[in-house]
Amino acid sequence: MKTRIVAITFDRKEQPLRATLHTHLGPVKVVWRDVCGDRCWFTSGILDAKKLAVPAIERIERRVSQL
């Protein structure tokens, strides 16, 4: 089963701020933060669901970088 991107919130610079993803193991919430000048993402949810959500998170980052 594929991970669905349910919602994405962007900041003023059109960078992702928050996202909600649904996997068949449960929901995963993602938050992007600036850590020492680098944008990093942090997740909450069940560990196995987080592992399934990684390709979708990378897909969001690729789409944003293309804009």
PyMOL commands that set and color helices and strands:
alter all, ss='L'
color gray80, all
select helices_A, chain A and resi 47-66
alter helices_A, ss='H'
color red, helices_A
select strands_A, chain A and resi 4-10+16-23+26-35+38-44
alter strands_A, ss='S'
color yellow, strands_A
deselect
rebuild
show_as cartoon
